[in-house]
Amino acid sequence: MENHRATVVYKSLRTNFVNLPSSANGVLNNANIAPQDVIIEVVTLSGSKYYLGWSGMGSGSPRNFDLDPVVAQVLNLNEKQEITFNIKLKNHESSSIYLEPETPSDWELVELHAGVLENVLISQARAAAVGQKIVVFPSKTSSAKLIITSIGSEDHSFVKINPFAEIAVAPKEREKRASSVSGRSNRSSRSGKRSTEDYSNLPSVLKRAISLPHNLFDRLPPNSNPDGYEIYANLNDFPPAFRKADYVATSIIAGPDQKYNTVTPSQSQSETQSQTQSQTQSQPQTHTQSNDQDKSFVPIKENKRVVAKIIDCKDCLSNSIGVSYKLAVALNTEFKTGYMALLKPAVKSVPKRPSTLIVHPYITQTKKNNQISLNSSEKKDQETKLAQQLSDFLYNKVSPMSLSPITNYIKLPIIPHLLPNGGLLKFKRSDDVNAWIKPYDLENKKPPKFEVGEDLLRNASFIEESQSNSDDDIESAIEIPVLWSMETWGVVNLFFYV
């Protein structure tokens, strides 16, 4: 099926597929050839070759070769241009395709539509060749242009994209302004030494995630520590960069049921100040005390990227990961299944553990007048006692927190009688959101001490869910991941080199 002559006609298809002239379309349909098995090689008069998929439809004309105008312009194919096309069957399939955005704007669209991109990329492109550009249409009004840098084979000039292929996208970020860098350096000098490590150029992978406990992850490897911060996955499903990593940074692609802290620091400050107004009028405070009160309301946010130990689990569900309970709490996904987790190899841990860890307890209501005693010795005694109790609990001999990596600004789970709503843990004198410490042995290393910081006001829905409140959700969700193992789900393993 070689050397068919045709004329390019623009038609809004919003895919990298073509509608063939009626003669060629009839031949394929009469032979019962599926569109998924066909690659169309387009040859221009100058000798350039491009590879596209077949939509399964005809153009309705013996000469018209219908092509989306955005795709045509990316391939430098003009309307009414004469081309030759060849129909390729029995094509080599590739299970790994590597791409890079054409411009920083395309990269921003890839990041913006990361959750959608995995579903549409395979459905909109079927052929790949090194150096060729493809267009992805993540929404009705946007398109991203990507350049193919590798097709996973050096023996073939083009390949058919496997429906379950691993798609990797390299970053192309805008250059940061010098003033921004200068400002960041100034802040660094004021808030302590910052890590030079970041995640901008590290490979990433998107996986379906299941929060533990769950019956699909009831057979964990013997080297696992379910009470810590861990990811359980079959590393054979990951690219090579992850197979050498002991720790991964985990974040969540936000969904419609994602937890959010809807209480802002300004709201917290205004409410508390209004409640304490009568007290401040009857008990005058010095100017220094007023400043201290203002400083207590410096915005503190939970880290959306948490470092966890990755455990190779050969018996685990393919193309999915298990998330330990504490890690799920830190990511606001406890008792949830089917959400998208973005994994990156963790940057280097801090070379020296912080000497002090500050715990900020969560509250869901501002304190009443008779509960507030700022700068009082009674409050300091209570905080000292709570800090010691937290140290005894978190450094217990059975399962101390030192056995897991700890991330700066991490959300802590509820600790009965100590942190009834949970809390936030921060490294003292470090504002680096990428800072984390490796596990260590309490018998050989002195652990950081604890301090109790100011309470943080959080919305009640942001607080860790209890098992009893989620039983119904778990029962209804247990069957969901089972469907993922069926081949009828065309789920793509989409990797981002970001």
C-alpha positions as CSV (number, residue, x, y, z in Angstrom):
1,M,0.0,0.0,0.0
2,E,2.6,2.5,-1.2
3,N,2.7,5.8,-3.1
4,H,-0.8,7.1,-2.7
5,R,-1.1,10.7,-4.0
6,A,-3.3,13.1,-2.0
7,T,-3.9,16.8,-1.2
8,V,-3.7,18.1,2.3
9,V,-7.0,19.5,3.5
10,Y,-7.4,21.2,6.9
11,K,-10.1,19.8,9.2
12,S,-10.5,20.2,12.9
13,L,-9.8,16.7,14.2
14,R,-7.9,17.7,17.4
15,T,-5.8,14.6,17.2
16,N,-2.6,13.4,15.4
17,F,-4.8,11.1,13.2
18,V,-5.8,11.6,9.6
19,N,-8.9,10.9,7.5
20,L,-7.7,9.0,4.4
21,P,-9.0,9.5,0.9
22,S,-12.0,7.4,0.2
23,S,-10.1,4.9,-2.0
24,A,-7.5,4.0,0.6
25,N,-10.1,4.1,3.4
26,G,-12.3,1.6,1.5
27,V,-9.3,-0.8,1.0
28,L,-8.5,-0.8,4.7
29,N,-12.2,-1.2,5.7
30,N,-12.8,-4.0,3.2
31,A,-9.7,-5.8,4.6
32,N,-11.0,-5.5,8.2
33,I,-7.8,-3.8,9.3
34,A,-8.2,-2.0,12.6
35,P,-7.1,1.7,12.8
36,Q,-4.9,0.8,15.8
37,D,-2.7,-1.4,13.5
38,V,-2.1,1.3,10.9
39,I,0.5,4.0,10.7
40,I,0.5,6.6,7.8
41,E,3.8,7.7,6.5
42,V,3.6,11.1,4.9
43,V,6.2,12.0,2.3
44,T,6.6,15.6,1.0
45,L,8.1,16.6,-2.4
46,S,11.2,17.7,-0.5
47,G,11.6,14.2,0.9
48,S,10.6,14.9,4.5
49,K,8.7,12.1,6.3
50,Y,6.2,12.2,9.0
51,Y,4.3,9.5,10.8
52,L,0.6,9.8,11.9
53,G,-2.2,7.5,12.9
54,W,-5.4,6.7,11.0
55,S,-8.7,7.8,12.5
56,G,-10.6,4.9,10.9
57,M,-12.5,7.4,8.8
58,G,-12.4,8.6,5.2
59,S,-12.3,12.1,4.0
60,G,-15.3,11.6,1.6
61,S,-13.1,12.5,-1.4
62,P,-10.8,10.4,-3.5
63,R,-8.0,13.0,-3.2
64,N,-8.5,14.8,0.2
65,F,-6.1,14.0,3.0
66,D,-7.8,15.5,6.1
67,L,-5.4,16.7,8.8
68,D,-5.9,18.9,11.9
69,P,-4.6,22.5,11.1
70,V,-2.6,22.7,14.3
71,V,-0.9,19.4,13.6
72,A,-0.3,20.3,10.0
73,Q,1.3,23.6,10.9
74,V,3.6,21.9,13.4
75,L,4.7,19.5,10.6
76,N,5.0,22.4,8.1
77,L,2.3,20.9,5.9
78,N,0.3,23.6,4.1
79,E,-3.3,23.3,3.0
80,K,-3.7,22.2,-0.7
81,Q,-0.1,20.8,-0.5
82,E,0.5,17.7,-2.6
83,I,1.9,14.8,-0.7
84,T,2.5,11.1,-1.0
85,F,1.4,8.7,1.8
86,N,2.3,5.1,2.5
87,I,0.2,2.7,4.7
88,K,2.4,0.8,7.2
89,L,1.2,-2.4,8.8
90,K,2.8,-4.8,11.3
91,N,4.7,-2.0,13.0
92,H,7.1,-2.3,15.9
93,E,5.5,-1.2,19.2
94,S,7.4,0.8,21.7
95,S,6.6,0.8,25.4
96,S,8.7,3.9,26.2
97,I,8.5,7.3,24.5
98,Y,10.5,10.4,25.6
99,L,9.4,13.9,24.8
100,E,10.3,17.5,25.5
101,P,8.1,20.6,25.1
102,E,8.8,22.9,22.2
103,T,8.5,26.0,24.4
104,P,8.2,26.9,28.1
105,S,4.5,27.7,27.5
106,D,4.0,24.1,26.3
107,W,5.7,22.8,29.4
108,E,3.4,24.9,31.6
109,L,0.4,23.4,29.8
110,V,1.8,19.9,30.4
111,E,2.1,20.7,34.1
112,L,-1.3,22.3,34.3
113,H,-3.1,19.4,32.7
114,A,-0.9,16.6,34.2
115,G,-3.9,14.7,35.5
116,V,-5.7,14.8,32.1
117,L,-2.7,14.3,29.9
118,E,-2.2,10.7,30.7
119,N,-5.7,9.9,29.4
120,V,-5.6,11.9,26.2
121,L,-2.0,11.5,25.0
122,I,-2.3,7.9,23.9
123,S,-5.8,8.5,22.5
124,Q,-4.6,11.3,20.3
125,A,-1.3,9.9,19.0
126,R,-0.4,6.5,17.7
127,A,3.0,6.9,15.8
128,A,6.3,8.3,16.9
129,A,9.6,9.1,15.2
130,V,12.7,10.8,16.7
131,G,12.7,14.5,16.0
132,Q,9.0,14.7,14.9
133,K,6.6,16.9,16.8
134,I,3.2,15.8,18.1
135,V,0.4,17.9,19.4
136,V,-1.6,17.1,22.5
137,F,-5.0,18.7,23.1
138,P,-5.6,18.5,26.9
139,S,-8.8,20.7,26.6
140,K,-11.1,22.2,24.1
141,T,-9.2,25.5,23.9
142,S,-5.6,24.5,24.5
143,S,-2.8,22.5,22.8
144,A,0.8,21.6,23.7
145,K,3.5,20.9,21.2
146,L,6.0,18.2,22.1
147,I,9.2,17.0,20.4
148,I,9.9,13.3,20.3
149,T,13.5,12.7,21.6
150,S,13.5,8.9,21.9
151,I,11.3,6.0,20.8
152,G,12.9,3.3,22.9
153,S,14.5,1.6,19.9
154,E,17.5,2.4,17.8
155,D,16.6,-0.3,15.2
156,H,13.5,1.4,13.9
157,S,13.0,4.9,12.3
158,F,9.4,5.0,13.6
159,V,7.2,3.0,16.0
160,K,3.7,2.5,17.0
161,I,3.0,3.7,20.6
162,N,1.9,0.9,22.9
163,P,-1.4,1.7,24.6
164,F,0.3,1.1,28.0
165,A,3.5,2.9,27.1
166,E,5.6,4.9,29.6
167,I,5.6,8.5,28.4
168,A,8.4,10.7,29.7
169,V,8.3,14.5,29.4
170,A,11.4,16.6,30.0
171,P,11.0,20.1,31.5
172,K,11.5,23.4,29.7
173,E,11.1,26.1,32.3
174,R,11.3,29.9,31.8
175,E,14.5,31.6,33.0
176,K,14.0,33.1,36.4
177,R,14.6,36.8,36.8
178,A,17.8,38.0,38.5
179,S,15.7,40.0,41.0
180,S,13.8,36.9,42.0
181,V,17.1,35.0,42.6
182,S,18.5,37.9,44.6
183,G,15.4,38.1,46.7
184,R,15.5,34.4,47.5
185,S,19.2,34.8,48.5
186,N,18.3,37.6,50.9
187,R,15.6,35.6,52.5
188,S,18.0,32.7,52.8
189,S,20.5,34.8,54.7
190,R,17.8,35.9,57.1
191,S,16.2,32.5,57.7
192,G,19.2,30.3,57.9
193,K,21.2,28.2,55.4
194,R,19.0,26.8,52.6
195,S,19.7,23.6,50.7
196,T,20.9,24.1,47.1
197,E,19.0,20.9,46.2
198,D,15.8,21.1,44.2
199,Y,13.5,18.9,42.1
200,S,13.4,20.9,38.9
201,N,15.5,18.4,36.8
202,L,14.7,15.1,38.4
203,P,12.7,12.4,36.7
204,S,9.1,11.8,37.9
205,V,6.4,9.2,37.5
206,L,2.7,9.3,38.0
207,K,1.1,6.3,39.6
208,R,-2.3,5.3,40.9
209,A,-2.2,5.3,44.7
210,I,-3.9,3.3,47.4
211,S,-3.8,4.4,51.0
212,L,-3.1,1.7,53.6
213,P,-4.5,-0.2,55.3
214,H,-6.0,-2.0,52.3
215,N,-6.6,-5.6,51.5
216,L,-4.7,-5.3,48.2
217,F,-1.5,-4.5,50.2
218,D,-1.9,-7.0,53.0
219,R,1.3,-8.9,52.1
220,L,4.1,-6.4,52.5
221,P,7.8,-7.3,52.3
222,P,9.5,-8.3,55.6
223,N,11.7,-5.2,55.4
224,S,8.8,-2.8,55.5
225,N,7.7,-0.6,58.3
226,P,4.0,0.2,57.9
227,D,4.1,2.6,60.9
228,G,6.6,4.9,59.1
229,Y,6.6,6.9,55.9
230,E,6.8,4.4,53.1
231,I,5.8,3.7,49.5
232,Y,5.2,0.1,48.4
233,A,5.6,-0.6,44.6
234,N,6.9,-3.1,42.1
235,L,10.1,-1.3,40.9
236,N,9.9,-3.2,37.6
237,D,7.1,-0.8,36.7
238,F,9.5,2.2,37.2
239,P,12.1,3.7,35.0
240,P,15.8,2.9,35.8
241,A,16.4,6.1,37.8
242,F,14.0,5.0,40.5
243,R,15.4,1.5,40.9
244,K,18.5,2.9,42.5
245,A,16.7,5.3,44.8
246,D,16.1,4.4,48.4
247,Y,13.9,7.5,49.0
248,V,11.3,9.2,46.9
249,A,9.5,12.6,47.2
250,T,5.8,12.1,47.0
251,S,3.1,14.6,46.1
252,I,-0.5,14.4,45.0
253,I,-2.2,15.6,41.9
254,A,-5.2,17.4,43.5
255,G,-8.6,16.0,42.8
256,P,-12.2,17.2,43.4
257,D,-12.2,15.6,46.9
258,Q,-8.7,16.9,47.9
259,K,-8.5,18.3,51.4
260,Y,-7.7,22.0,51.7
261,N,-7.0,24.3,54.6
262,T,-9.5,27.0,54.0
263,V,-8.6,29.0,57.0
264,T,-6.0,31.6,56.2
265,P,-3.4,33.1,58.7
266,S,-5.1,36.5,58.4
267,Q,-8.4,35.0,59.4
268,S,-6.8,33.3,62.4
269,Q,-5.1,36.5,63.4
270,S,-8.2,38.7,63.1
271,E,-10.4,36.2,65.0
272,T,-8.0,35.8,67.9
273,Q,-7.3,39.5,68.1
274,S,-11.0,40.3,68.3
275,Q,-11.5,37.8,71.1
276,T,-8.5,39.1,73.1
277,Q,-9.4,42.8,72.6
278,S,-11.1,43.1,76.0
279,Q,-8.2,41.4,77.7
280,T,-5.6,43.6,76.1
281,Q,-7.6,46.7,77.2
282,S,-7.8,45.6,80.8
283,Q,-4.2,44.3,80.9
284,P,-2.0,46.7,79.0
285,Q,0.9,45.1,77.2
286,T,4.3,46.5,76.2
287,H,5.1,47.3,72.6
288,T,7.5,44.3,72.6
289,Q,4.7,41.9,73.7
290,S,2.5,43.2,70.9
291,N,5.2,42.5,68.3
292,D,5.7,39.0,69.7
293,Q,2.0,38.3,69.3
294,D,2.1,39.5,65.7
295,K,5.1,37.2,65.0
296,S,3.2,34.2,66.3
297,F,0.9,34.4,63.2
298,V,3.6,34.1,60.6
299,P,2.0,31.9,57.9
300,I,3.0,28.2,58.1
301,K,1.9,25.8,55.5
302,E,2.1,22.0,55.3
303,N,4.7,20.6,52.9
304,K,2.9,19.2,49.8
305,R,5.9,17.0,48.9
306,V,6.9,14.4,51.5
307,V,9.9,12.1,51.4
308,A,9.3,8.4,52.0
309,K,11.3,5.2,51.8
310,I,10.4,3.2,48.7
311,I,10.0,-0.5,49.3
312,D,10.3,-3.0,46.4
313,C,7.1,-5.1,46.5
314,K,7.0,-7.8,43.9
315,D,3.6,-9.1,45.0
316,C,2.1,-5.6,44.9
317,L,-0.6,-4.5,42.4
318,S,1.0,-3.7,39.0
319,N,1.2,0.0,38.0
320,S,-0.1,1.1,41.4
321,I,1.6,2.0,44.7
322,G,0.6,1.6,48.3
323,V,1.0,4.6,50.6
324,S,1.6,3.9,54.3
325,Y,-0.9,5.4,56.7
326,K,1.2,8.2,58.2
327,L,2.3,9.2,54.7
328,A,-1.3,9.3,53.6
329,V,-2.1,11.6,56.5
330,A,0.7,13.9,55.6
331,L,-0.6,14.0,52.0
332,N,-4.3,14.4,53.1
333,T,-5.3,11.1,51.4
334,E,-6.0,8.8,54.4
335,F,-8.4,5.9,53.5
336,K,-8.5,7.0,49.8
337,T,-7.9,4.9,46.7
338,G,-7.4,5.7,43.0
339,Y,-5.8,9.1,43.4
340,M,-2.7,10.2,41.4
341,A,0.6,10.3,43.1
342,L,3.7,12.1,41.6
343,L,7.0,10.5,42.6
344,K,10.5,11.9,42.2
345,P,13.8,10.5,43.5
346,A,14.5,12.5,46.7
347,V,17.1,15.1,46.8
348,K,20.0,14.7,49.2
349,S,19.1,14.8,52.9
350,V,20.4,17.6,55.1
351,P,24.0,16.8,56.1
352,K,23.3,17.5,59.8
353,R,20.1,16.7,61.7
354,P,18.4,19.8,63.3
355,S,19.0,20.0,67.0
356,T,15.3,20.9,67.6
357,L,12.0,20.0,66.0
358,I,9.1,22.4,66.6
359,V,5.6,20.9,66.8
360,H,2.7,23.2,66.1
361,P,-0.6,21.7,67.3
362,Y,-3.7,22.1,65.2
363,I,-6.8,23.7,66.6
364,T,-10.2,24.0,64.8
365,Q,-11.6,26.9,66.9
366,T,-9.9,30.0,68.3
367,K,-9.5,30.0,72.1
368,K,-11.9,31.8,74.4
369,N,-10.7,34.7,76.5
370,N,-10.2,32.7,79.6
371,Q,-8.1,30.2,77.7
372,I,-5.5,32.7,76.5
373,S,-2.5,33.4,78.6
374,L,0.2,34.7,76.3
375,N,3.8,34.8,77.7
376,S,2.6,33.3,81.0
377,S,4.7,30.9,83.0
378,E,1.8,28.5,83.2
379,K,1.7,28.3,79.4
380,K,5.4,27.7,79.2
381,D,5.2,24.9,81.8
382,Q,2.4,23.3,79.8
383,E,4.4,23.5,76.6
384,T,7.5,22.1,78.2
385,K,5.5,19.2,79.6
386,L,3.8,18.5,76.2
387,A,7.2,18.6,74.5
388,Q,8.6,15.9,76.8
389,Q,5.5,13.8,76.3
390,L,5.8,14.1,72.6
391,S,9.5,13.1,72.8
392,D,8.6,10.0,74.9
393,F,5.9,9.0,72.5
394,L,7.7,9.7,69.2
395,Y,11.0,8.2,70.4
396,N,9.4,5.0,71.9
397,K,11.4,1.8,71.7
398,V,8.9,-0.1,69.7
399,S,8.5,2.1,66.6
400,P,10.3,5.4,67.0
401,M,9.9,8.1,64.3
402,S,13.7,7.9,63.8
403,L,13.2,4.7,61.7
404,S,11.6,6.8,58.9
405,P,12.6,9.8,56.9
406,I,11.2,13.1,58.3
407,T,10.4,16.0,56.1
408,N,10.4,19.7,57.1
409,Y,6.8,21.1,57.4
410,I,5.3,17.7,57.5
411,K,1.7,17.1,58.7
412,L,1.6,14.9,61.8
413,P,-1.2,12.4,62.6
414,I,-3.4,12.6,65.6
415,I,-1.8,11.5,68.9
416,P,-4.5,10.9,71.5
417,H,-4.3,13.2,74.5
418,L,-1.2,15.0,73.1
419,L,-2.2,16.2,69.6
420,P,-6.0,15.6,69.5
421,N,-6.2,17.2,66.0
422,G,-2.7,16.4,64.8
423,G,-0.1,19.1,64.1
424,L,2.7,20.3,61.9
425,L,6.4,19.5,62.5
426,K,9.1,22.0,61.5
427,F,12.9,22.0,61.7
428,K,14.0,24.9,63.9
429,R,15.9,27.6,62.1
430,S,15.3,26.0,58.7
431,D,12.7,27.3,56.2
432,D,13.9,24.9,53.4
433,V,10.8,23.0,52.2
434,N,13.1,20.5,50.5
435,A,14.9,19.6,53.8
436,W,14.6,16.1,55.2
437,I,16.5,13.8,57.4
438,K,17.3,10.1,56.9
439,P,16.4,7.4,59.4
440,Y,18.9,6.9,62.2
441,D,19.5,4.6,65.2
442,L,18.5,6.0,68.5
443,E,21.1,3.9,70.3
444,N,24.0,5.5,68.4
445,K,22.6,9.0,67.6
446,K,21.2,11.7,69.8
447,P,17.7,12.6,68.6
448,P,16.6,16.2,68.2
449,K,14.6,17.6,71.1
450,F,11.1,18.9,70.8
451,E,9.6,22.3,71.3
452,V,5.9,23.2,71.1
453,G,5.2,26.1,68.8
454,E,2.1,28.3,68.4
455,D,-1.2,26.6,67.7
456,L,-2.3,26.6,64.0
457,L,-5.9,27.2,63.2
458,R,-7.2,24.7,60.6
459,N,-10.5,23.9,59.1
460,A,-12.2,20.9,60.7
461,S,-12.3,19.0,57.3
462,F,-8.5,19.4,57.1
463,I,-8.0,17.3,60.2
464,E,-7.1,13.6,59.9
465,E,-10.1,11.4,59.4
466,S,-10.9,8.6,61.9
467,Q,-11.3,5.0,60.9
468,S,-14.9,5.0,62.0
469,N,-15.8,7.9,59.8
470,S,-14.3,6.3,56.7
471,D,-15.5,2.7,57.0
472,D,-18.3,3.2,54.5
473,D,-15.9,4.9,52.0
474,I,-13.4,2.1,52.3
475,E,-16.0,-0.6,51.7
476,S,-17.2,1.2,48.6
477,A,-13.7,1.8,47.3
478,I,-12.2,-1.6,47.9
479,E,-13.4,-2.9,44.5
480,I,-12.1,0.1,42.6
481,P,-8.4,-0.8,42.3
482,V,-9.3,-4.4,41.3
483,L,-10.6,-2.9,38.0
484,W,-7.2,-1.3,37.4
485,S,-5.6,-4.7,36.8
486,M,-8.0,-5.4,33.9
487,E,-6.6,-4.6,30.5
488,T,-9.9,-2.9,29.5
489,W,-8.6,0.1,31.5
490,G,-6.4,2.0,29.1
491,V,-4.4,3.7,31.8
492,V,-1.1,5.2,30.8
493,N,2.0,5.3,32.9
494,L,2.9,8.9,32.3
495,F,6.4,9.9,33.5
496,F,7.5,13.6,33.8
497,Y,11.2,14.5,33.9
498,V,10.6,17.6,36.0
